Amino acid sequence: MSNAPAPKFTTTHWLIIIIASIGFLFDTYELLMTPLVAAPAIAELLKLPLNNPIVTTWVGNLLWIAALCGGVFGLLGGWLVDKFGRKTIMAASIFLYSFSPFCAAYATSLPMFVFFRSTTFIGVCVEFVAAITWLAEVFQDKKQKEKWLGITQAFASLGGVLVTMVSVWISKYGAELPQMGLPLGLGSNDPGSWRYLLMTGILPAIPIAILLPFVPESQVWKDKKAAGALKRPSFGALFAPELRRVTLVTAALSACAYGIAFGALQVTVARVTPGLPELREQSKALAPLRKAGEELNKQLNAMPAEDPGRKELVAKIKENFVQQKPINDEVKKMADTVQFHQEMGGLIGRVVLALLLIWGISRVALLKIFQIPALVIMPATYFYFFHEGGNAFLWAYAVCGLLTVAQFSYFGEYLPKVFPMHLRGTGGSFATNVGGRMLGTSMAFVTTNLVAPMLAGSGPMLPMHVAKAAGIVATAIAVLSFVIGFLLPEPKSEE
């Protein structure tokens, strides 16, 4: 084992860290725009009230289409990382996810909006794999590599906090912003606030364009390619006997981490929060108003587009919406608090992982540190603390976020170590995109469309049913993840 001192940090090292941190931060920023802009954008583009069932259906369709596109093209992006270089593909993916939301801000039709949200997801899915592969190779010292892979990924959790803050600011001051050629909102002299929020997606392109010329491509990758010693990347090579186990196990564990995030944590904010004890009175008051609104929207959807009665019906729907708004505002305030605890839990999880990486725990043991508590906290949060409400639920939910999000950073550090250089992008992309983004994200559908309706039976589906369904899905996945974790191989020593 070499005792040579770590290479001295240079300006180039700091530029690399800044670029990677910006990339990871805006990964989350761009993705978490979707729940903030989807419903108002779709309602405006389809010229329907915000609470119309067609709008709700299309929000779900958008999430599914974007995740599928991100998974498929993200897998291809991993191959491109190995074929054309880490820095090159990382830069291309950052520019893709920067300009896509900016273009979506000018969307005048639903297909155009869906297309650019999908290309945003593609850019994010490719960037994550490209960035961790690049970081793993530009830092030659093992300790430095582990330290900065953990620290830079921690910035991903700040993306959710930042996009929420920007959204709040735009909602407050959007009317004072210049129109910049944006289409106007329905019955308004100003563009919708969702368009301004989408425009902020271009922000990462500015510093990246300035800094990229001053940082290098992975030198070890360049040297091998120049010497003709770099093998061709291929998806089939991932299933060669020596790699088959690590390929399948990392994909399965990535699917589990994303499955808990989407099958439980993500549905909690919107679908579980209204059922908390402190919102019982609001839920009771909203029930008849929402039922009336649903009936009015059904009548509207059944009317021909040219029917003159639509105008009167839309007026009644707006009146119903006005009646719901003060109560919905109270529910949203609580939902924002719940979301904040998840984001803070996730941030702490990434920081804790970075500290443990620096400490030097074996990789298999490190994963168990997050898997074992999840076996307890997941069922406790949804089967017990949900009914208690208050700070007990909020802190339990924050711990769920900590344990889940830490595993995202874990695989960001682990994956580049277990695949050979010519397959690092391809292998990491297969685990993250096929396992995580294509299979794991489908757990949101399982929770809300299969398990929760089954629990509700013939009656209406209530937040308590969604909470119980989230608990069942999260607990089942946590057990599965714990078992599969024993199959994870320890990376070979780099010393």
N, C-alpha and C positions, 0 to 999 in steps of 0.2 A: 504494500500500500504506500502510495506516495505521500510524503509530508511537506511537499513544496507549498509555499505560500500561495494564496489565491491571487490571480492576476489583479493588478491595480485598476481601479475603476477609471474610465476615461469619459470624455464628453459624449463619445459615440454610445457607450453603455447607457448613459442617462437618456439619450435620445431614443434608444431602443425601448427603454422602460416607459418613457412618456407615450410613445406611439402605441405600445401594447396596452397600456392603461386606458388611453382614449378609445381604442378599439373595443376592449371589453366593456367599458362603461356604456358606450353607445350601442353595443349589442342589445343590452337590456332596455335601454332608452327606446330604441326603434321598435322592439317587440311589444313593450308595454304601452306604446301608443295605441295599439289596436283596440283594447277594451275601452279606451277613452274616446276614440274617434269613430268607431265602427257604427254604433247605433245612430248618432246624429247625422253622419255622412250618408248612410243607407236611406234613412228617412227622407232626407232632402233630395237625394238623387231619384228616389222612387215617388217623390211627392206624396208621402204618406205620413200620418201622425207617428210620433216617436214610439208610442206604445202599441202600434199595430202588430198583430201576430206575424205578418209577412216580414216586417223589419226584424223581429226576434229570430225568425227562421234564417234570414239571410246573414245575421250576425254569426250564427252557428256555422252556416255554410262557408263563410269567409274564413273562420278559424280553421276549419277542416281543410279547405282548399289550399290555404297558405302553408299550413303545416306539412301537407303532402308534397307540395312543390318544393318547400325548403328541404325536406328529407331526400327526395329524389335527386334534385339538382345539387344539394349539398354533398351527396355521395359522389356525384361526378366531380364536384369541386375538389374533393379529397384526392382523387386521381390526378387532377390538374396540378395540385400542389406538388405531387411527386414528379410530375412530368415537366413542368415549366418553372418550378422554383417557389420557395415559400414566400419571400417578400413580394414577388410579382403578383401572385394570386391573392395574397392578403390585401395588397393595395387595390387591386381590381374589385375585390369583394366589398371593401370599405366604400369605394366610390359608388358601387352599385346600390348599397343600402343607404347611402347619403342622398343620391339624386332621385331614387325611387319615391320616397315620401314627398319630396318637393314636387315631383310630377303629379303625384296623387292629389296634392292640394288643388290642382287645376282640373281635376276630373269633372266631366259633365255627364257621365253615364256610369251606371253600376259596373259593367264589364271593365271599363277603364280603371275604376277605383280598385276592383278586385285584382286586376293584373299588376298594378304597381305595388299593392300591399304584398302580393305573392313574391314579386322580385325583391322586395325588402327582406322577406323571410329567407329567400335564397342567399342573399348577400350575407346575412347574419350567420346562417348555417355554415357557409364556406369560410367566413372570416375566423370563426372560433377555432376550427381545426388548423387553418393556415397559421394563425398567431401562436398557438401553443407549440406547433412544430418548429416554427421559426425561433421562438424563444429557447426551446430545448436545445437548439443547435448553435445559436450565436453565443450562448454562455458556455464556455468549455469547462469551467470549474463546476464540479458536482454540487457543492454547497451553494454557490451563487445561483446556479440554475434552479435548484429546489426553492430557495428563498424567494427569488423574483417571479417564478411561475406562480407561487402562492400569493404573493403580495399584489401583483398586477391583476390577477383574477378577482381579487377582493373588490376592485373598482366596479365590477359588474353589478354588485348590489346597490351601488350609488346611482346607477342608471334609473332604477325605479323611483328613487327619491327625487331625482332631478326632474324626470318627466312629469311627476305629480306637481312639483312646485311650478314648473313652467306652465302647466295646464291651468293651475289656479290663477297665475298672473295674467294669462291671456283671457281667461273668463272675466277678469275684473277690468282689464284695460284694452280688450280687443277692439272695442268701438272707436278707440282713439288711434288705432294703427292705420297706416296707409293701405289702400285697397290693392295696389300692385297688380291690377288686372285680374284679380280673383273673381270668379262668378259670385253673384250676390245670393244671399239666402232667400228662401221662399218668403215673400211678403215682407222683405227687409231691404233696407238701403245699404246694408253692410254684409260682407262675407261672413259665413259661419265661423265660429271660433275654432272648429275642428280643422279648418283649412290652414289657419295660422299655426296651429300646433304641428301639423304635418310639415309645414315649411321649415320648422326648426330642425328637422331631420338632416338638413344639409350641413349643419354645423361641423360634424367631424371631418368633412372633406377639406375644410380650410386648413387646419393645422397639419393634417396628414400630407396634403399636397406640398406644404412648405418644408416639412421635416424629412420626408422620404428620401430625397436625393442625398441626404447626409448619413444614411445608415446603410449597412452592407446586406447583401444576400447571405444566406447561410454558407460560410466558407467551406465547411466539410462537404456539403452537397455540391457546391461548385467544383471543388477539386476532384471529387469522384466522377462527376459528369464529364469534366474536361479530360480526365484520364481514361474515359471509356469503361470505368469500373462500376458504374451505377446500373444496376439491373432495371429492366423495364417494369413499371408498376402494373399490376393486374389484379382484378378482383378475385380471380381463381386462386392466386397465390396465397390469399388470406386463409384458404381452406386446405392448404398443404398440411401434411401430418404434424409438422413441427409448430404450426401456427393455429391449427383448427381450434384447439381448446381455448387459447387466449382470445381468439376472434369471437367465438360464441359466448364465452363467459362475460367478456366486457360488454358485448351488445346486450346481453340479458340484464346485467346489473345497471347499465345505463337506462334500459327500458324501465326498470324498477324505480330508479330515482325520478325519472320524468313521470312515471305512472302515479307516484305519490303526489308530486307537484301539481299535476293537472287533474288527477282523479279525486283529490281531496283539498289541497291548499288553494288552488285557483277557484274552485267552485264555492269555497267558503265565503269569500267576500260578498258576492252578489246573492247567492242562493241560501246560505246558512245564516248569515248575520241577522236578517229580519226575524228569525225565530228565537233570538236571545231573550232571556227574561226581561231585560230592561226595555225591550221594544214591544212588549206584549200588547200594550194599549194602542200603539201605533199600528200594529199588524191587524188588530181587531177593527180599527177605524178604516183601514185601507181595504179590507176584504170586500165590502159591498161596492165601494167605488171602483175597484179593479174589475169586479164582475160586470158592473154596468158598462165600463169602458170596453171590455172584451165583446159584449153584445153589440155595442155601437160599431165597433171595428168589423165585426162579422157582417153586419148589414152593409157597411161601406164597401167591403171587399166583394160582396155579391152584386153590387150595383154596376151597371155599364158605365164606362168612363164618361159618356156624354149625358148621363142622367142629371137633370137640373137639381134633383133632390140631394145630390152629393154635397152641395155647398152648405145646406142646412145641417146635414149630418156631421160634416167636418166641424161646424161651429159647436155642436153638442159635444163632440169628442174633445175639442179644445177646452170647453167649459169643465168637462170631467177632469181633464189634465190639470187645470188650475186648482180644482178642489183637492186633487191628490198632492200637489206640489209641496205645500208646507209640511205634510206628513212625510213625503218622500225625502225631503231635505233633512229631516231628523234621522231617518234611516241611513241616508247617504253619509251623514256626519259620523255615525257609528261605523259604517262600512270603511270609511277612510281611516278611522282609528285602528280597525282590525288589519287593514292593508299595511299601515305603518308598522305595526308590530311584526308582521311577517317580513317586511323589508329589513327592519332592524335585526331580526333574528337571523336572516340570511346573511347580512353583512358580518355579524359577529361570528357566524359559522365559517365564513371564508377566512376571517382573521385568525380564528382558532386553528383552522387547518394549516394556515401559513406558519404559525408558531410551532405546531407539531411537526411539520416538515423540517423546520430548522433544527428541532430537537433530535431528529433522526430516528424516529420509530419505523419499524419494518412496515412495508406497504399493506400487507394483509392485516396485520394487527391494527394499523391506523384506520382501515375501513371499519373494523369491528367496533371501534370507539364510537362511531356514529350509528352503526346498525343496531347494536344491542339496546341503547336507550329508546330507539324508535319503536321497539317491540312493546314498550310500556306506555310511552307518551302518546302514540297515535290513538290507540283505543281509549285511553283515559281522556284525551281532549274531546273526542266526539261522542263518547258514550256517557261521560260523567261531567266534565267541566262545561260542556255546551249547555247543560241544564242548570248549572250553577251561575253561569254568566259572569259579568264583572271582570275584575282584574285576574281572577283565577283562570278564566278562559283565555284572556288576552295573552298572558304570559305563557300558558301552555301552548297556545298557537304559535307564539314567537319561537319556542323551543322546537316545535315541529319544523318551522322554517329553517332554524339553525341546522338541525340534523340533516335535512334534505338538501339544502343549497350547498352545504359543505361537501357533499358527495359530488356535486357538479365540478367543483374545483379539484376534488381528489382525482377524478378521471382526466381532467385537464393536465395534471402533473404526471399521472401514471401511464397514460396511453403512449406518449412518445418513447417511453423506455422499453416497451415490450414488443414493438414492431421494428424490423430492420429499416435502415434509412430509406431504402427505395419504396417502402410501404407505410411509412409513418403517417403521411397524409391520408392514404387510402384506408388503412386500418383504423385510424382515429375517426375518420369520417363514417365508416361503417358502424362503429359502436355508437357514436353520437347521433347520427342521422337516421339510420335504419332502426337501431335499438331504441334510442331516446325519442327522437322527434316524430318518427312514423308509428312506432308501436306504443311507446309510453304515453304520448299525448292522447291516444285514443281512449285512455281511461276516463277522460272527462265525459265522453259519450256513455261509457259503461255505467258511471255513477249516476248521471242525470237522466239517461234514457232507458236504462235497463233495471238497475238495482233499486233506485228510488221509486219509480212507478210500481214495481213489484211490492215494495213495502207499503205504498199508499193504497194498493188494492183498487177497489172501484171508486174510492173517494178522491177528492182533490189532493194533489201532491203538495205537501206543506214543507217549510224549512226543516222541521224535525225529521221528515223522511229523508231529505237530502243529507242532513247531518249524519244520520244513522248509516245511510248508504256510503258516505265519504269515509266513515269510520271502518265499515266492513272492507271497503276496497283498500284503504291505506294499511289496515292491519294485515290483510291477506298478502299484500305486496311486500310489507316489511318482513314478514315471516319468510316469504319466498326469497327475498334479497339476502337475508341472513344465511339461509341454507346454501344458496348459490355461491355466496362469498367464500365458502370453504374451498371452492374449486379454483379460485383465482390464484394464478402462479405468482411467486415473488419475482420481481424483475432481476435480471442478471446484474451482477456487480459491474459498475462502470470504472472501478479503480484499476 
